[in-house]
Amino acid sequence: AHPLLADKNIRLGFAHSLNVALMLKTVLRGDYERLTSYADGFGEYSNPNIVPYPFDLATADKYFSQAGFSKRGPDGIRTDGKQRLSFSVTYSQSEHTERLVVIKQEAKKAGLEIVLQLLDGASTYKNVIEKKHEIAFMGFGGGINPQYWGSWHSDNANKPQTNNITNTNDPLMDELTTAYKFGTSTQQRQQLSKQILQLIHDNAAFIPMYKVPYVRHAYWKWMKLSLIHISEPTRQEA
């Protein structure tokens, strides 16, 4: 719904301007891994053929130039002669700032300005669910199988209080998500899921960042239970 982000060239240029690999290597010390798609880790429902868009300045330049942002201003940010290529990224946890600063600094190499907008949790949720954000850095919890209709069907676009926070309105997406929602065959739903994930990737309205596909446990080799006995005070008879 955003005038600039409605241009697929801008979305693709943005995707190629995010140096997620550097952020994972430096700030997160290699502990996290790159998320590959909107529904990663769901077995046969996931699409193993999807590769997230890499940080590529030449490719970003191609897409931004096709969108009319071929020139740069004195600050290095692209412009089409009327407006700068600048977007706000809304997020809710201060611990993510260091991660996003790397993304912001690297994006400037592509001529893209990212303005970090840190809000408290309630304000972030309200801002995003009412579709007042430009770009949101966030994640949703999931169930046993991926769900798509609520977040990608046009019935939930361009209206507040829905999970379609990208305001995606695409006839093919509507057809696929409806068929997936009402499908009764596991095999059919798994095939539809792969098609939906490919379409989400191609539309570039969602950019996968990272995942933590493990749980760490810390334990002692042995345990010792210490008991402390506290004696009662001596009773004195009157």
NORQUI-V479781 format. One record per pair of residues at least 24 apart in sequence whose ideal C-beta (glycine too) atoms are under 8 Angstrom apart, sorted by the first residue. I is the first residue (numbers start at 1). J is the second residue. Records with the same first field share a line. If there is no record, write none. Layout:
I: J + J
This chain:
1: 131 + 157 + 158 + 167
2: 134
4: 67 + 83 + 85 + 87
5: 87 + 134 + 135 + 205
7: 67
8: 203 + 204
9: 63 + 64 + 66 + 67
10: 63 + 64 + 67 + 69 + 85
11: 203 + 204 + 205
12: 53 + 59 + 63 + 204
13: 59 + 60 + 61 + 62 + 63 + 64 + 67 + 69 + 110 + 112
14: 60 + 87 + 112 + 204 + 207
15: 53 + 204 + 207
16: 53 + 54 + 55 + 56 + 57 + 59 + 60 + 63 + 110
17: 55 + 57 + 60 + 106 + 107 + 109 + 110 + 112
18: 53 + 55 + 103 + 106 + 107 + 207
19: 55 + 102 + 103 + 106 + 107
20: 52 + 55 + 103 + 209 + 210
21: 54 + 55
22: 55 + 102 + 106
23: 99 + 102 + 103 + 210
24: 210
26: 102
27: 98 + 99 + 102
28: 99 + 210
31: 212
32: 210 + 211 + 212
33: 210 + 211 + 212 + 213
34: 208 + 209 + 210 + 211
35: 208 + 209 + 210 + 211
36: 208
37: 197 + 200 + 201 + 208
38: 146 + 197 + 200 + 201 + 206 + 208
39: 142 + 146 + 193 + 197
40: 208 + 211
41: 211 + 213
42: 142 + 145 + 146 + 193
44: 190
45: 145 + 146 + 189 + 190 + 193 + 194
46: 146 + 193 + 194 + 197
47: 193 + 194 + 197 + 198 + 201
49: 194 + 198
50: 197 + 198 + 201
52: 207 + 208
53: 204 + 207
55: 106
57: 109 + 110
60: 110 + 111 + 112
61: 110 + 111
64: 110 + 111 + 112
69: 111
72: 111
76: 108 + 111
77: 108 + 111 + 112 + 113
78: 111 + 112
84: 113
85: 111 + 112 + 113
86: 112 + 113 + 114 + 115
87: 112 + 113 + 114 + 115 + 134 + 135
88: 114 + 115 + 116 + 117 + 133 + 134 + 135
89: 114 + 115 + 116 + 117 + 134 + 135 + 136 + 137
90: 117 + 119 + 124 + 127 + 128 + 133 + 134 + 135 + 136 + 137
91: 116 + 117 + 118 + 119 + 124 + 136 + 137 + 138
92: 118 + 119 + 120 + 121 + 123 + 124 + 125 + 138
93: 121
94: 118
96: 137
100: 137
128: 165
129: 160 + 161 + 162 + 163 + 165
130: 160 + 161
131: 158 + 159 + 160 + 165 + 167
133: 165
136: 165
137: 209
145: 189 + 193
146: 193
148: 176 + 177 + 180 + 181 + 193 + 196
149: 177 + 178 + 180 + 181
152: 177 + 196 + 200
153: 177 + 178
166: 205 + 206
168: 203 + 205
170: 199 + 203
172: 199
173: 199 + 203
